Amino acid sequence: MGALRTPREKWVEEGLRVLAAGGPDAVRVEALAKALGVTKGGFYGYFANRRALLDAMLDVWERECVDDVLDRVEREGGDPREKVRLAGRLTFSGDRLLPIDLAVRDWARRDEAVAERLRRVDNRRMQLARDAISTFCSDPDEVEARSLLAFCMAIGSHFLAADHPDRSRPEVMTRAADLILGL
């Protein structure tokens, strides 16, 4: 009986975990093989090189944080405002996608191909916000401004260390979202 190969998805998943924890430079074939408890030989049955793995990781990140999120938002339906909130919660508040997203953003500062992919992902996310906000706001300039504010709040809140006297961060975030969404 031949040995079972480590599935391709395991390599990608471990790569995403390492990316989230240590950035793209930490994604090394030898380290991934060690973490998976296998030799690195199986890696080359799936990937021509490290760059191919990195591209596969970005493909999975993009699918999960855009396609899968948008599919779930449409499946669950509801009010356009609630769709925006759900998309934000799915993408920017979980233990899985948020750390990967933040690592990709940092990586994009040094890699133009990653920056272009991030731009594509962010454009799709922004369009969801525009579509929802335009259901209750008819001024295109205001729609764009509210969409930008919503997106900046979702991402920027993870970098902000400021306190909110007499309020919790979730309280302030909820109030800010209500303002952006015209509630």
Legacy VTK file of the C-alpha trace (Angstrom):
# vtk DataFile Version 3.0
C-alpha trace
ASCII
DATASET POLYDATA
POINTS 183 float
0.000 0.000 0.000
1.476 3.350 -1.035
1.804 6.265 1.346
-0.997 8.804 1.301
-0.023 12.235 0.058
-0.724 15.291 2.097
-3.637 16.962 0.282
-2.972 20.192 -1.594
-5.515 21.984 0.590
-3.451 21.170 3.695
-0.419 22.916 2.206
-2.515 25.963 1.318
-4.256 26.023 4.697
-0.986 25.790 6.589
0.435 28.508 4.342
-2.496 30.790 5.189
-2.069 30.093 8.893
1.630 30.953 8.713
0.922 34.038 6.575
-1.533 35.332 9.179
0.926 34.699 11.990
4.177 35.852 10.411
3.656 37.387 6.987
4.732 36.101 3.580
8.392 35.714 4.472
7.412 33.115 7.078
5.770 30.946 4.399
8.623 28.529 3.672
8.249 25.076 2.162
10.527 23.445 4.750
8.676 25.035 7.677
5.278 24.080 6.243
6.414 20.471 5.738
7.665 20.324 9.316
4.397 21.763 10.667
2.435 19.244 8.601
4.695 16.410 9.728
5.705 15.456 6.193
8.676 15.805 3.891
8.783 18.670 1.427
8.858 16.294 -1.550
5.057 16.079 -1.641
4.870 19.849 -1.986
6.304 19.695 -5.498
3.594 17.290 -6.614
1.159 20.203 -6.262
3.230 23.345 -6.718
6.026 24.194 -9.117
7.579 26.511 -6.549
6.896 28.700 -3.526
5.355 31.431 -5.701
2.764 28.945 -6.964
1.824 28.175 -3.355
1.560 31.885 -2.543
-0.710 32.377 -5.558
-2.873 29.434 -4.485
-3.107 30.928 -0.999
-4.243 34.250 -2.437
-6.819 32.420 -4.581
-8.281 30.765 -1.480
-8.231 34.045 0.484
-10.002 35.874 -2.351
-12.634 33.165 -2.760
-13.332 32.952 0.960
-13.369 36.668 1.708
-15.318 37.777 -1.355
-17.143 35.013 -3.204
-18.070 32.950 -0.149
-19.025 36.039 1.875
-21.162 37.468 -0.938
-22.828 34.092 -1.480
-23.713 33.855 2.201
-24.962 37.444 2.308
-27.257 36.755 -0.654
-28.409 33.430 0.784
-29.347 35.000 4.107
-31.028 37.921 2.358
-32.562 40.719 4.347
-32.382 44.462 4.423
-29.475 46.028 2.455
-28.099 47.578 5.645
-28.054 44.207 7.348
-26.274 42.729 4.316
-23.460 45.265 4.712
-23.215 44.536 8.427
-23.138 40.781 7.816
-20.443 41.093 5.147
-18.348 43.157 7.546
-18.813 40.708 10.403
-17.936 37.725 8.227
-14.819 39.370 6.832
-13.412 41.646 9.509
-14.329 40.193 12.883
-13.558 36.497 12.699
-10.584 34.478 13.771
-10.018 33.109 10.260
-10.369 35.795 7.607
-9.368 38.897 9.568
-5.773 37.846 10.364
-5.255 36.694 6.783
-6.760 39.916 5.417
-4.506 42.070 7.599
-1.449 40.034 6.548
-2.370 40.407 2.868
-2.736 44.180 3.345
0.727 44.380 4.855
2.148 42.155 2.115
0.542 44.333 -0.571
2.652 47.279 0.581
5.743 45.457 -0.746
4.425 43.370 -3.641
2.672 45.006 -6.595
0.970 41.788 -7.732
-0.515 41.325 -4.262
-1.483 45.001 -4.210
-3.358 44.540 -7.489
-5.209 41.524 -6.137
-6.072 43.413 -2.943
-7.362 46.294 -5.068
-9.633 43.875 -6.949
-10.928 42.374 -3.692
-11.481 45.774 -2.083
-13.278 47.045 -5.191
-15.721 44.152 -4.983
-16.253 44.765 -1.278
-16.762 48.490 -1.832
-19.327 47.743 -4.528
-21.376 45.762 -2.024
-21.390 48.788 0.274
-22.277 51.142 -2.598
-25.125 48.910 -3.732
-26.587 48.706 -0.232
-26.152 52.359 0.679
-27.620 53.516 -2.621
-30.926 51.855 -1.623
-31.496 54.594 0.972
-29.226 57.388 -0.240
-29.631 58.906 -3.705
-26.647 61.303 -3.745
-23.760 59.477 -5.507
-21.142 61.545 -3.665
-22.674 60.649 -0.319
-22.960 56.984 -1.308
-19.250 56.935 -2.123
-18.314 58.761 1.083
-20.433 56.484 3.293
-19.033 53.394 1.547
-15.494 54.595 2.120
-16.201 55.386 5.767
-17.747 51.953 6.306
-14.778 50.218 4.750
-12.209 52.361 6.569
-13.968 51.702 9.856
-13.987 47.953 9.261
-10.272 47.835 8.509
-8.947 50.750 10.540
-10.587 49.728 13.787
-8.090 46.886 14.010
-5.196 49.349 14.040
-6.666 51.970 16.360
-5.547 51.814 19.977
-7.552 54.791 21.252
-9.857 54.516 24.234
-13.464 55.677 24.182
-14.246 57.367 27.523
-17.424 55.987 29.096
-18.055 53.740 26.068
-16.843 50.394 24.859
-15.309 49.908 21.433
-18.298 47.781 20.295
-20.699 50.533 21.392
-18.796 53.159 19.424
-18.487 50.869 16.383
-22.226 50.161 16.442
-23.039 53.867 16.658
-20.592 54.681 13.840
-22.137 51.962 11.657
-25.619 53.333 12.412
-24.490 56.804 11.300
-22.921 55.461 8.109
-25.972 53.361 7.333
-28.392 56.212 8.016
-30.021 54.667 11.091
LINES 1 184
183 0 1 2 3 4 5 6 7 8 9 10 11 12 13 14 15 16 17 18 19 20 21 22 23 24 25 26 27 28 29 30 31 32 33 34 35 36 37 38 39 40 41 42 43 44 45 46 47 48 49 50 51 52 53 54 55 56 57 58 59 60 61 62 63 64 65 66 67 68 69 70 71 72 73 74 75 76 77 78 79 80 81 82 83 84 85 86 87 88 89 90 91 92 93 94 95 96 97 98 99 100 101 102 103 104 105 106 107 108 109 110 111 112 113 114 115 116 117 118 119 120 121 122 123 124 125 126 127 128 129 130 131 132 133 134 135 136 137 138 139 140 141 142 143 144 145 146 147 148 149 150 151 152 153 154 155 156 157 158 159 160 161 162 163 164 165 166 167 168 169 170 171 172 173 174 175 176 177 178 179 180 181 182
